[in-house]
Amino acid sequence: MAEAKTAGGWKLWAVLALPPLFWAGNFIVARASRGEWPPVALSFGRWAIALLALLPFAWPHLKRDWPLYRRYFGRILLLTLPGVAAFNSLVYWGLQSTTATNGMLLNSAIPLLILALGALFWGQRLTLWAILGLLVSTFGVAVVILQGSWARAAALDFAQGDLIIFAAMVAWAFYTIGLKLFPPEVNRIGLLAVQIALALPMLAPFLAVEIASGRVPHWSPASIAALIYIGIVPSVLAYLFYTKAVAMAGPARAGQFIHLLPVYGAVLSAAFLHEPLQLYHALGFGLILSGIVLAGRGK
């Protein structure tokens, strides 16, 4: 009995800890392969592979929920643009000119962005703690984008890659809030498959422009391996593990483990990309995390 309980405990810890590790790998691999993969080509290839890998899991839900997808088609289309088509394309674009470490630190601001956008566009009430948390976290984001330089702040000299990735995080916050528009009976795995199928034709014109400009993938065993990793591990496996984690531990506890992403990222970036950790990284992450903790008080 004790052995079974221990095995179950390890299984729970695995499904909680692996999704942020897989998502951190998305930033690391995308940054490492920026010379081989232009951003839109990487995003398009990722979702094409992800759709093929996801279909066996999604097919039963697609058949059952097809009337629901037709009923909510307008909402699905509206959310596909920021959440699937734009988010990763912007992240990969930003990673062409900024570090994976910065990208993952900015990713940590998503919970506060959800809070802020919910108040601005959905009328959600903000407590004083939430407002304080937003201010502290916003300052942390600014520290990362300005790389801790007051001179850059005075000159309004923002890192372009960081601004692009921050725009991606805003897009993901809109997507996350918008998922509330769907009732619980709409299966999320089937919904993701439908959104990927819609995102591919959305990305196709941008891919054509990218290719016409001379930015084409450089095919090699390493670049193909990078595409396969991004198409399967952070796109499908992380999602399946995360839905399992929510089922086993609840959304609150599963969500807390997402904060491991920048921790994993810092270690992986230093090990594989040789990106040095700077003082502003620690300060920015500390402020963002403090803001999240403050915003959660009083709930």
GULO-148799 format. One line per 5 residues: number of its first residue (from 0); their letters; for each residue x, y, z of C-alpha. Coordinates in steps of 0.1 Angstrom, whole numbers. Example, Ala and Ser with C-alpha at 12.3 -4.5 7.8 and 13.67 -1.06 7.14 Angstrom:
0> as> 123:-45:78 ~ 137:-11:71
This chain:
0> maeak> 0:0:0 ~ 28:24:9 ~ 46:16:-23 ~ 15:23:-43 ~ 10:56:-25
5> taggw> 46:66:-32 ~ 42:56:-69 ~ 11:77:-71 ~ 29:106:-55 ~ 58:104:-80
10> klwav> 33:103:-108 ~ 15:134:-95 ~ 48:153:-92 ~ 58:142:-127 ~ 26:155:-143
15> lalpp> 29:187:-124 ~ 65:194:-131 ~ 69:183:-167 ~ 47:207:-185 ~ 67:239:-176
20> lfwag> 99:220:-184 ~ 85:211:-219 ~ 73:248:-224 ~ 108:260:-213 ~ 122:238:-240
25> nfiva> 101:256:-266 ~ 120:288:-259 ~ 154:271:-257 ~ 150:252:-290 ~ 134:282:-308
30> rasrg> 162:305:-298 ~ 189:279:-306 ~ 175:273:-341 ~ 167:309:-350 ~ 193:308:-378
35> ewppv> 176:278:-394 ~ 140:286:-388 ~ 123:320:-397 ~ 96:327:-372 ~ 64:321:-393
40> alsfg> 79:289:-409 ~ 86:276:-374 ~ 52:284:-362 ~ 35:269:-392 ~ 56:238:-391
45> rwaia> 50:234:-354 ~ 12:235:-357 ~ 12:212:-387 ~ 31:185:-368 ~ 10:192:-336
50> llall> -22:187:-355 ~ -11:153:-368 ~ 1:142:-334 ~ -30:155:-316 ~ -56:140:-339
55> pfawp> -56:105:-323 ~ -64:120:-289 ~ -88:146:-303 ~ -108:125:-328 ~ -134:110:-303
60> hlkrd> -140:145:-290 ~ -143:160:-325 ~ -170:135:-335 ~ -189:140:-303 ~ -186:178:-300
65> wplyr> -189:188:-336 ~ -223:205:-332 ~ -208:225:-303 ~ -179:236:-325 ~ -203:247:-352
70> ryfgr> -224:266:-327 ~ -194:285:-313 ~ -175:288:-346 ~ -173:326:-344 ~ -158:325:-309
75> illlt> -134:298:-319 ~ -122:318:-349 ~ -119:349:-328 ~ -97:332:-302 ~ -76:312:-327
80> lpgva> -60:344:-340 ~ -43:356:-307 ~ -40:322:-290 ~ -27:299:-317 ~ -17:319:-348
85> afnsl> -2:350:-332 ~ 12:339:-299 ~ 39:315:-310 ~ 47:335:-342 ~ 54:365:-320
90> vywgl> 74:345:-295 ~ 96:331:-323 ~ 99:365:-339 ~ 110:381:-306 ~ 135:353:-300
95> qstta> 153:362:-332 ~ 167:393:-313 ~ 164:386:-275 ~ 174:358:-252 ~ 154:328:-242
100> tngml> 159:339:-206 ~ 142:372:-212 ~ 114:355:-231 ~ 106:331:-202 ~ 108:359:-176
105> lnsai> 82:379:-196 ~ 61:347:-198 ~ 58:349:-160 ~ 37:381:-163 ~ 8:363:-180
110> pllil> -12:358:-147 ~ -11:396:-140 ~ -20:404:-176 ~ -50:382:-174 ~ -60:401:-142
115> algal> -55:435:-159 ~ -73:426:-191 ~ -102:410:-172 ~ -107:443:-153 ~ -104:465:-185
120> fwgqr> -126:445:-209 ~ -147:421:-188 ~ -155:443:-158 ~ -138:421:-133 ~ -133:439:-100
125> ltlwa> -98:445:-88 ~ -90:446:-51 ~ -63:469:-36 ~ -40:440:-33 ~ -46:431:-70
130> ilgll> -38:467:-80 ~ -6:467:-59 ~ 4:434:-74 ~ -2:447:-109 ~ 20:478:-102
135> vstfg> 49:457:-87 ~ 47:431:-115 ~ 46:458:-142 ~ 78:473:-127 ~ 94:438:-129
140> vavvi> 84:435:-166 ~ 100:470:-172 ~ 132:459:-155 ~ 135:429:-179 ~ 126:449:-210
145> lqgsw> 150:477:-201 ~ 176:452:-189 ~ 179:470:-156 ~ 193:502:-172 ~ 179:535:-160
150> araaa> 197:552:-190 ~ 176:531:-214 ~ 145:540:-195 ~ 153:577:-198 ~ 160:574:-235
155> ldfaq> 129:551:-240 ~ 153:526:-255 ~ 133:494:-254 ~ 146:460:-266 ~ 126:452:-297
160> gdlii> 126:415:-292 ~ 114:419:-256 ~ 85:441:-267 ~ 75:416:-294 ~ 74:388:-268
165> faamv> 55:410:-244 ~ 29:415:-272 ~ 27:377:-275 ~ 20:375:-237 ~ -9:400:-241
170> awafy> -23:379:-269 ~ -21:348:-247 ~ -38:366:-219 ~ -67:375:-242 ~ -69:339:-254
175> tiglk> -70:326:-218 ~ -97:349:-207 ~ -117:341:-239 ~ -117:304:-231 ~ -143:313:-205
180> lfppe> -167:319:-234 ~ -170:282:-239 ~ -190:260:-216 ~ -173:231:-198 ~ -188:205:-220
185> vnrig> -167:217:-249 ~ -137:194:-247 ~ -104:214:-247 ~ -84:188:-266 ~ -109:187:-294
190> llavq> -111:225:-293 ~ -73:229:-296 ~ -74:206:-327 ~ -101:227:-343 ~ -81:259:-336
195> ialal> -49:245:-350 ~ -67:235:-382 ~ -80:271:-384 ~ -47:287:-376 ~ -28:270:-404
200> pmlap> -46:289:-432 ~ -43:321:-411 ~ -5:317:-411 ~ -2:307:-447 ~ -2:342:-462
205> flave> 24:354:-438 ~ 45:323:-446 ~ 43:331:-483 ~ 55:367:-476 ~ 83:354:-455
210> iasgr> 94:330:-482 ~ 91:357:-509 ~ 114:379:-488 ~ 141:352:-490 ~ 137:339:-455
215> vphws> 135:302:-459 ~ 142:273:-435 ~ 177:257:-437 ~ 170:219:-437 ~ 194:198:-417
220> pasia> 192:169:-392 ~ 194:195:-364 ~ 167:218:-378 ~ 144:189:-385 ~ 149:176:-349
225> aliyi> 142:210:-335 ~ 109:213:-355 ~ 98:178:-344 ~ 105:186:-308 ~ 86:219:-309
230> givps> 57:203:-328 ~ 53:174:-303 ~ 67:181:-269 ~ 56:216:-259 ~ 26:215:-283
235> vlayl> 10:182:-275 ~ 27:164:-247 ~ 28:194:-224 ~ -9:201:-231 ~ -19:165:-223
240> fytka> 3:164:-192 ~ -11:197:-180 ~ -48:186:-185 ~ -39:155:-165 ~ -23:176:-138
245> vamag> -54:197:-135 ~ -76:166:-132 ~ -53:151:-105 ~ -44:182:-85 ~ -69:209:-94
250> parag> -63:240:-115 ~ -49:261:-86 ~ -21:237:-77 ~ -13:229:-114 ~ -12:266:-122
255> qfihl> 13:273:-94 ~ 38:249:-111 ~ 39:271:-142 ~ 61:294:-122 ~ 88:267:-126
260> lpvyg> 91:277:-163 ~ 116:306:-158 ~ 135:285:-132 ~ 139:257:-157 ~ 146:283:-184
265> avlsa> 175:299:-165 ~ 192:266:-160 ~ 187:254:-196 ~ 196:288:-211 ~ 229:288:-192
270> aflhe> 236:252:-200 ~ 227:250:-237 ~ 227:286:-250 ~ 255:300:-227 ~ 232:329:-218
275> plqly> 247:346:-187 ~ 223:353:-159 ~ 223:390:-150 ~ 212:408:-118 ~ 182:423:-136
280> halgf> 170:388:-144 ~ 167:380:-108 ~ 153:414:-99 ~ 127:413:-127 ~ 116:378:-118
285> glils> 114:386:-81 ~ 92:416:-88 ~ 69:397:-112 ~ 65:368:-87 ~ 60:392:-58
290> givla> 32:410:-78 ~ 15:376:-84 ~ 16:368:-47 ~ 3:402:-38 ~ -25:400:-63
295> grgk> -35:366:-49 ~ -40:379:-14 ~ -76:383:-1 ~ -90:358:-26
